[in-house]
Amino acid sequence: MPGRTDFPTRQYIYQDADGFVFMDAGSGEQITVSVEKMGEDVHWLIESMDIGVTLFNGAPIGVEVPSHVVLQIIASEPGIKGDTASGAQKPATLSTGAVINVPLFVKEGEWVKVDTREGTYLERVNKQS
């Protein structure tokens, strides 16, 4: 498509009043992607994350986040002791503010792998600092 440019990756650096700011690591050039163009992908942004940004005539028209991200659970109710219902889940708030359903055994403070395409829990992970 004439005028369209796909950049493999740009680094997410911060959010401001105009949207989300990304930087080309090679040139240092920064672009801002509006909240509207980000859509639901805002739920998966992590500072310093590399994502694909598509430009049309030099303006951002869309982004592509990785298919999965690792995020920390910052709020979740404890599982009910003795509840062994297969597949039972509870809501959990992630460090980005997104809320997903997780199995009852997953606890606040743990790190989880999330499918960004579906917004679903994949597995617990050990996050090394």
N, C-alpha and C positions, 0 to 999 in steps of 0.2 A: 504494500500500500504506500503510495508516494506520501512523503512528509512524516511517515511513522518511523520512529527509532526505538529499538529495544535495547536497553542497557542491562547487561547481565546482573549487576548488583550495584546498589548504593547503600550506604550505611545510615540507619536511622539514628539521629543525634538528639532531637528534642521536639517538643510540641510548643507552638506559640499561638497567638490569637488568630493567625491566618491558616493554621493547619499543622501538618507534620513535616519537619525539616529533615531532608536526606542529603548526604554528602557523597560525591564521587571521591573515593579514597586516593585515586591517582592525581586528579587535578585540584582537588579541594573545592570544586564548584558545588554550590548548594542549591537545592530546589525545594520548594514547598508544595506538598500535595494536600489539597483541601480535605476536610472531613468527609464531604460528599463522595469524593473520588476514592477515599480509603474504604468506605462502606464498613462491613462487618470485620474487615481485617484489622481494624484498630484494636480489637480485643486481644490480638496476638503479638503486638509490637513490644519489643524489648530493646532497651537502650543498647546501641552498638550492633544491633542485628543487621545483617545484610539481606536486602530484599531486591527483587527486580522491579524496575520502574519503567513503564512504557511512556514515551513522549510522542506527541503529534505536533509537528511544526514548533518544536521546542517546549511545548506545554505538557505537563504530566496528565495522562488520561487514565492511568490505572497502575496497580501494583500487583505483585505476586509474592506472597509470603511463603516461607517453607511449608511443606505439607504437615510438619509437626513441630511443636515447640515444647520446651521443658519450663514449667512455671511452678511457683510455690503456692501452696494453699495457705491463705492468710485467715480464712474464717470457715469453720464447718462445725456442725454439731457432732458430738461424739456418737458413735454407733450405739445402738441399744444392745446391751449385754444379753447374750442368749439368742439374739435374732439371727437365725441361720438361714433365712429365706434365700434361696438360690437367686442370685442376680439382684438382690435388693440394693437400692442406691439412695443417696442423699445429696442435696445440693452443697456445693463448695465454692467459695469465692477465691479467685486466683489473684496473684500479685498485680495483674493488669486491670483488675476490676471485673473481668468476665466471670460468669457463674456457669459451672457445668455440674453434671451429676457424676458422682464417684461411688465406688463400692463402700459399704459401711465400714470396712476395716481401715480405710484411708483416713489419716488424722491431720489436723491443723498443723502447719509447719513442715509437712512433707512436700516433696517435689514429685510432680506428675508429668507424664508425657501426654500431650493433647493433640488430637487430629484437628488441624486448623480448617480443613475442608468441611468437616461435619460438626466441629465444636464439641468433640466427645473425648472422654477419658480413654487412654490406651493402656497405661501401666504406671506403677510407681517407679521412681528412679532414685539412685543415690547421687546427690548433687555434692560434689567436692568443691569447697571454697577455694 
